[in-house]
Amino acid sequence: MPQTFDRAADYIDAAREMAAAGRPALARLLAEEAADRTPDADTAARILAEFPGPSLRQEG
């Protein structure tokens, strides 16, 4: 069954999996998406702190 991404927690879980697999850039991108889907600013900041680094998004 394919994994669904309906909640911020889904993105956090995937970010942790990617970090454990040695893929920190992908983990950071997933964490940024989780933070965006989190209404509480303090919680969003904690999510990003768990996956440190600059934003890797290419907006445009």
N, C-alpha and C positions, 0 to 999 in steps of 0.2 A: 504494500500500500504506500503510495507516495506521501511524503510529509507535507502538511499544509501549514501555511504561515498566516494565521488569522489574528494572532495576538502578539504583543511585545515579547511575551515569554517564549514564544516559538522562535523568535529571532535570537533571543539571548541563548537559548539552548543550542541553536545552530552555531552561534558565535563561539560558545565554549567548546563545541565539537571541533571547530576549525582551529581554534587555538591549541587544543590538545593534539591535533594532527600536524602541527607545525606550520599553519597557514595564518600568520598574524594579520596580514593585510585583509584577507577575506573576513576574518574574525572582527576586525575593526569596522568594516563596512556593515556587517550584520548588526553590530552593536549600535552603530549610528542609526540604523533603521529602527531598532528597538527603542532607542532614546526618543526618536521622532514620534513614535506611537505611544509614548508614555506621557500622560497629561501632567504629572507632577514634576516640576523642574528639579527638585532635589533627587528624586529617584532617577531621572534621566542623567543627571550629573554622576550619580553612583555607577550607573551602567557604563558610561564612557570611561570612568576612572578604572574600571575593571579591565578595560582594553585600551591602554594608553597609546598615544601616538597622534600624529596630525591627521586631519581628515583626508581621506583618499578619494573623495567624491569629485567627479568632474561635472559640475553644474553647467548647464548651457542649453 
